[in-house]
Amino acid sequence: MSLGILKEAIAKRMPITFEYNKPEKTPGERVGNPHAVFIMRKKDGSESTKVHIVQTSGVSDSGQEFPSFRLFDLTELSNVRIQDTDTPFDISEDYNAEWDGYRYVIAKV
């Protein structure tokens, strides 16, 4: 399951490879450093599980240069794998561990 792998990668600060299968997004492999998994609750009461990842390479629709702090829907991630490396990733300066959106956090660095 993607969630278990993401939680492990966050705890160990290890980069991941993954595919993002959201409609209208370019398919293909992406690489990044997962910083948080959390439940986003909207004002209408609906919920979805999101993942903050600093994407470092791979397919992109945004046109932003890498590395880039991005939000992904957990349900659209597949083939999530922890990369084999001895060096934990650096925590992004764009990451705010105290952000209000992490009120319902599942895992964070």
Z-matrix of the N, CA and C atoms (Angstrom, degrees):
N
C 1 1.459
C 2 1.525 1 109.31
N 3 1.308 2 116.02 1 139.99
C 4 1.465 3 121.70 2 -178.11
C 5 1.523 4 112.64 3 -60.64
N 6 1.335 5 117.59 4 -39.44
C 7 1.458 6 120.02 5 -176.36
C 8 1.525 7 111.51 6 -61.33
N 9 1.312 8 117.86 7 -45.27
C 10 1.461 9 121.03 8 179.59
C 11 1.518 10 112.32 9 -61.68
N 12 1.313 11 116.74 10 -41.60
C 13 1.467 12 121.37 11 178.59
C 14 1.520 13 110.01 12 -65.96
N 15 1.323 14 116.82 13 -42.54
C 16 1.465 15 120.45 14 179.09
C 17 1.526 16 111.34 15 -63.32
N 18 1.321 17 117.17 16 -42.64
C 19 1.467 18 120.09 17 178.71
C 20 1.521 19 111.13 18 -61.10
N 21 1.325 20 116.93 19 -41.07
C 22 1.463 21 120.78 20 177.94
C 23 1.528 22 110.81 21 -65.46
N 24 1.338 23 116.45 22 -44.62
C 25 1.467 24 120.57 23 -179.77
C 26 1.526 25 111.16 24 -62.38
N 27 1.325 26 117.11 25 -39.27
C 28 1.465 27 120.98 26 178.60
C 29 1.528 28 110.07 27 -67.25
N 30 1.316 29 116.88 28 -46.02
C 31 1.471 30 120.69 29 -179.02
C 32 1.525 31 111.72 30 -60.29
N 33 1.326 32 116.44 31 -37.33
C 34 1.467 33 121.13 32 -178.04
C 35 1.532 34 113.31 33 -95.94
N 36 1.358 35 115.99 34 -3.44
C 37 1.473 36 122.61 35 -176.49
C 38 1.531 37 111.13 36 53.18
N 39 1.338 38 114.15 37 52.11
C 40 1.456 39 120.83 38 -179.90
C 41 1.528 40 109.88 39 -109.61
N 42 1.332 41 117.89 40 138.77
C 43 1.461 42 120.80 41 177.73
C 44 1.528 43 111.51 42 -67.50
N 45 1.327 44 114.76 43 156.92
C 46 1.462 45 121.27 44 179.79
C 47 1.525 46 110.36 45 -127.53
N 48 1.325 47 115.23 46 158.74
C 49 1.458 48 122.00 47 164.29
C 50 1.519 49 105.70 48 -112.86
N 51 1.328 50 116.42 49 148.25
C 52 1.457 51 120.32 50 -178.51
C 53 1.522 52 110.00 51 -161.33
N 54 1.316 53 114.80 52 164.10
C 55 1.456 54 121.36 53 172.30
C 56 1.515 55 107.49 54 -113.38
N 57 1.344 56 115.33 55 143.73
C 58 1.462 57 120.97 56 179.49
C 59 1.516 58 107.21 57 -114.84
N 60 1.317 59 116.37 58 120.20
C 61 1.459 60 121.79 59 -170.60
C 62 1.520 61 113.70 60 -110.02
N 63 1.303 62 117.74 61 26.15
C 64 1.460 63 121.00 62 -178.60
C 65 1.528 64 109.51 63 -71.53
N 66 1.335 65 117.17 64 134.13
C 67 1.464 66 119.59 65 177.55
C 68 1.532 67 110.94 66 -54.43
N 69 1.302 68 115.27 67 144.36
C 70 1.465 69 124.09 68 179.37
C 71 1.526 70 113.19 69 72.77
N 72 1.320 71 118.09 70 7.70
C 73 1.464 72 121.94 71 174.22
C 74 1.525 73 108.25 72 -108.39
N 75 1.320 74 116.54 73 148.25
C 76 1.456 75 121.02 74 179.39
C 77 1.526 76 109.95 75 -67.52
N 78 1.338 77 117.40 76 124.79
C 79 1.464 78 119.12 77 178.63
C 80 1.523 79 111.05 78 -73.34
N 81 1.313 80 115.05 79 156.31
C 82 1.455 81 120.00 80 176.95
C 83 1.508 82 111.49 81 141.45
N 84 1.313 83 114.66 82 172.34
C 85 1.461 84 120.90 83 -176.30
C 86 1.524 85 111.65 84 -79.60
N 87 1.315 86 114.14 85 140.13
C 88 1.458 87 122.39 86 176.18
C 89 1.526 88 107.92 87 -125.08
N 90 1.319 89 116.50 88 156.27
C 91 1.461 90 122.34 89 179.08
C 92 1.519 91 107.57 90 -129.83
N 93 1.339 92 116.98 91 138.54
C 94 1.452 93 118.32 92 178.89
C 95 1.514 94 113.85 93 -170.79
N 96 1.323 95 113.25 94 178.18
C 97 1.458 96 122.81 95 -178.06
C 98 1.526 97 109.08 96 -111.27
N 99 1.333 98 118.03 97 107.00
C 100 1.465 99 120.29 98 -178.14
C 101 1.533 100 111.00 99 -73.19
N 102 1.321 101 115.65 100 128.39
C 103 1.462 102 120.69 101 -178.66
C 104 1.531 103 113.12 102 -106.71
N 105 1.336 104 117.53 103 -28.65
C 106 1.468 105 119.46 104 -177.87
C 107 1.524 106 111.17 105 -161.99
N 108 1.332 107 114.93 106 147.44
C 109 1.462 108 123.62 107 169.25
C 110 1.519 109 105.19 108 -123.44
N 111 1.323 110 116.13 109 130.75
C 112 1.460 111 119.13 110 -175.35
C 113 1.521 112 111.00 111 -153.63
N 114 1.322 113 114.83 112 161.05
C 115 1.458 114 121.29 113 176.50
C 116 1.519 115 107.58 114 -95.55
N 117 1.328 116 115.17 115 126.08
C 118 1.460 117 120.81 116 177.26
C 119 1.525 118 107.74 117 -99.72
N 120 1.312 119 115.66 118 122.41
C 121 1.462 120 121.21 119 178.00
C 122 1.519 121 108.95 120 -107.19
N 123 1.329 122 114.98 121 125.70
C 124 1.461 123 120.15 122 179.05
C 125 1.522 124 109.72 123 -89.76
N 126 1.320 125 115.67 124 166.21
C 127 1.468 126 120.49 125 -178.77
C 128 1.521 127 112.32 126 -62.09
N 129 1.347 128 116.89 127 -26.77
C 130 1.465 129 119.70 128 179.63
C 131 1.532 130 112.70 129 -80.28
N 132 1.341 131 116.68 130 0.49
C 133 1.456 132 121.66 131 178.12
C 134 1.518 133 114.80 132 94.00
N 135 1.322 134 117.45 133 -8.86
C 136 1.466 135 119.51 134 179.18
C 137 1.526 136 110.52 135 -73.47
N 138 1.318 137 115.52 136 153.40
C 139 1.464 138 121.66 137 -178.18
C 140 1.518 139 110.37 138 -130.37
N 141 1.322 140 115.53 139 150.70
C 142 1.461 141 121.71 140 170.64
C 143 1.521 142 107.86 141 -149.70
N 144 1.325 143 115.55 142 151.41
C 145 1.458 144 120.43 143 -179.73
C 146 1.518 145 108.82 144 -95.21
N 147 1.321 146 115.82 145 126.77
C 148 1.463 147 123.13 146 -175.49
C 149 1.523 148 110.08 147 -117.36
N 150 1.328 149 114.66 148 159.00
C 151 1.458 150 121.53 149 178.10
C 152 1.524 151 108.17 150 -131.89
N 153 1.318 152 117.47 151 125.61
C 154 1.462 153 122.20 152 171.87
C 155 1.521 154 107.67 153 -91.09
N 156 1.320 155 115.69 154 119.71
C 157 1.462 156 122.24 155 -179.05
C 158 1.519 157 108.63 156 -130.37
N 159 1.321 158 116.75 157 134.56
C 160 1.461 159 120.88 158 170.01
C 161 1.523 160 105.27 159 -87.10
N 162 1.343 161 115.54 160 102.70
C 163 1.460 162 119.34 161 -179.18
C 164 1.519 163 109.12 162 -74.82
N 165 1.333 164 115.70 163 130.57
C 166 1.463 165 121.19 164 -176.16
C 167 1.524 166 113.28 165 -110.29
N 168 1.334 167 117.11 166 -19.85
C 169 1.466 168 120.29 167 176.89
C 170 1.523 169 109.27 168 -169.28
N 171 1.326 170 115.30 169 175.33
C 172 1.455 171 121.01 170 177.94
C 173 1.511 172 112.41 171 103.50
N 174 1.324 173 114.71 172 -163.17
C 175 1.456 174 122.59 173 -177.75
C 176 1.527 175 110.00 174 -69.23
N 177 1.341 176 116.00 175 143.66
C 178 1.466 177 120.01 176 178.18
C 179 1.520 178 109.95 177 -151.04
N 180 1.320 179 115.90 178 142.12
C 181 1.461 180 121.85 179 174.38
C 182 1.520 181 112.24 180 -102.63
N 183 1.318 182 117.31 181 -16.89
C 184 1.466 183 121.10 182 -168.90
C 185 1.521 184 114.08 183 -76.13
N 186 1.309 185 117.09 184 -26.49
C 187 1.462 186 119.44 185 -174.73
C 188 1.517 187 112.99 186 81.28
N 189 1.335 188 117.09 187 -2.16
C 190 1.464 189 120.94 188 177.88
C 191 1.522 190 109.62 189 -74.72
N 192 1.319 191 115.44 190 148.19
C 193 1.460 192 119.86 191 176.12
C 194 1.522 193 109.50 192 -76.32
N 195 1.325 194 115.35 193 152.77
C 196 1.463 195 121.01 194 176.32
C 197 1.517 196 109.63 195 -87.28
N 198 1.329 197 119.16 196 149.22
C 199 1.467 198 126.29 197 -4.41
C 200 1.525 199 110.71 198 -75.82
N 201 1.328 200 115.72 199 152.74
C 202 1.456 201 120.94 200 -177.46
C 203 1.526 202 109.89 201 -143.62
N 204 1.335 203 116.52 202 128.44
C 205 1.463 204 123.30 203 -179.44
C 206 1.524 205 108.01 204 -76.02
N 207 1.343 206 116.99 205 120.82
C 208 1.464 207 120.54 206 -173.21
C 209 1.523 208 112.03 207 -134.82
N 210 1.326 209 113.98 208 157.75
C 211 1.463 210 122.63 209 179.35
C 212 1.528 211 109.08 210 -109.32
N 213 1.326 212 116.79 211 128.24
C 214 1.460 213 122.29 212 179.50
C 215 1.524 214 109.66 213 -125.16
N 216 1.347 215 116.24 214 149.90
C 217 1.461 216 122.15 215 173.16
C 218 1.528 217 108.74 216 -83.29
N 219 1.321 218 117.52 217 124.57
C 220 1.461 219 121.30 218 -178.71
C 221 1.526 220 111.55 219 -56.29
N 222 1.322 221 117.61 220 -40.64
C 223 1.465 222 120.67 221 -176.25
C 224 1.522 223 112.51 222 -65.06
N 225 1.319 224 117.61 223 -17.14
C 226 1.466 225 121.35 224 -178.56
C 227 1.530 226 112.74 225 -97.27
N 228 1.350 227 117.92 226 -2.02
C 229 1.463 228 121.32 227 178.30
C 230 1.528 229 109.85 228 -87.29
N 231 1.327 230 116.11 229 141.00
C 232 1.466 231 120.52 230 174.09
C 233 1.524 232 109.27 231 -145.13
N 234 1.318 233 115.29 232 167.31
C 235 1.469 234 121.74 233 179.37
C 236 1.528 235 112.02 234 50.49
N 237 1.323 236 116.36 235 42.07
C 238 1.468 237 121.24 236 179.67
C 239 1.529 238 108.49 237 -75.87
N 240 1.333 239 115.27 238 125.93
C 241 1.461 240 120.92 239 -179.37
C 242 1.523 241 109.67 240 -136.61
N 243 1.306 242 115.77 241 138.84
C 244 1.463 243 120.39 242 175.04
C 245 1.523 244 108.06 243 -79.35
N 246 1.327 245 116.13 244 131.85
C 247 1.463 246 120.35 245 178.26
C 248 1.522 247 110.06 246 -75.25
N 249 1.304 248 115.17 247 145.28
C 250 1.461 249 121.83 248 -179.98
C 251 1.526 250 109.18 249 -83.76
N 252 1.315 251 116.04 250 101.18
C 253 1.460 252 121.34 251 179.52
C 254 1.522 253 109.14 252 -146.38
N 255 1.302 254 116.18 253 152.42
C 256 1.468 255 120.86 254 179.44
C 257 1.524 256 112.49 255 -92.79
N 258 1.331 257 116.56 256 -9.06
C 259 1.459 258 120.62 257 -173.64
C 260 1.524 259 110.86 258 -111.42
N 261 1.324 260 118.71 259 119.19
C 262 1.463 261 120.76 260 175.62
C 263 1.527 262 110.27 261 -64.20
N 264 1.331 263 115.94 262 148.80
C 265 1.464 264 118.90 263 178.74
C 266 1.525 265 110.91 264 -73.07
N 267 1.328 266 115.30 265 154.69
C 268 1.461 267 121.44 266 175.20
C 269 1.521 268 108.96 267 -77.27
N 270 1.306 269 116.95 268 141.95
C 271 1.461 270 121.05 269 176.48
C 272 1.524 271 108.37 270 -72.69
N 273 1.326 272 116.30 271 131.12
C 274 1.458 273 122.23 272 -176.70
C 275 1.526 274 111.31 273 -65.22
N 276 1.316 275 115.53 274 142.51
C 277 1.470 276 119.79 275 175.78
C 278 1.527 277 110.82 276 -69.16
N 279 1.334 278 118.09 277 -15.95
C 280 1.467 279 121.80 278 176.75
C 281 1.528 280 112.43 279 -81.89
N 282 1.311 281 117.11 280 -9.28
C 283 1.460 282 122.12 281 -177.97
C 284 1.522 283 110.60 282 -82.71
N 285 1.336 284 115.83 283 131.98
C 286 1.460 285 122.07 284 177.83
C 287 1.530 286 107.91 285 -123.54
N 288 1.311 287 117.11 286 100.28
C 289 1.465 288 121.94 287 -176.81
C 290 1.526 289 112.57 288 -61.05
N 291 1.333 290 117.20 289 -19.92
C 292 1.468 291 121.38 290 -178.36
C 293 1.527 292 112.67 291 -98.31
N 294 1.325 293 118.21 292 9.79
C 295 1.465 294 122.44 293 -179.59
C 296 1.528 295 110.34 294 -56.44
N 297 1.337 296 117.56 295 136.56
C 298 1.469 297 122.58 296 -179.80
C 299 1.526 298 112.90 297 -56.12
N 300 1.321 299 116.88 298 -31.94
C 301 1.462 300 121.07 299 -179.00
C 302 1.516 301 113.76 300 -63.74
N 303 1.338 302 117.20 301 -15.88
C 304 1.461 303 121.05 302 178.83
C 305 1.529 304 112.18 303 -89.68
N 306 1.309 305 117.25 304 16.62
C 307 1.466 306 121.29 305 179.81
C 308 1.530 307 111.02 306 -55.78
N 309 1.339 308 115.96 307 -36.37
C 310 1.468 309 121.01 308 -179.98
C 311 1.530 310 109.20 309 -112.55
N 312 1.316 311 115.41 310 54.35
C 313 1.464 312 121.58 311 -176.06
C 314 1.530 313 111.03 312 -74.56
N 315 1.307 314 115.37 313 143.68
C 316 1.464 315 122.39 314 174.81
C 317 1.524 316 109.09 315 -99.97
N 318 1.333 317 116.08 316 -42.04
C 319 1.467 318 121.87 317 177.79
C 320 1.521 319 108.09 318 -158.83
N 321 1.327 320 116.02 319 143.51
C 322 1.462 321 120.50 320 174.71
C 323 1.519 322 109.45 321 -154.16
N 324 1.351 323 115.16 322 156.73
C 325 1.464 324 119.63 323 178.91
C 326 1.509 325 109.12 324 -73.88
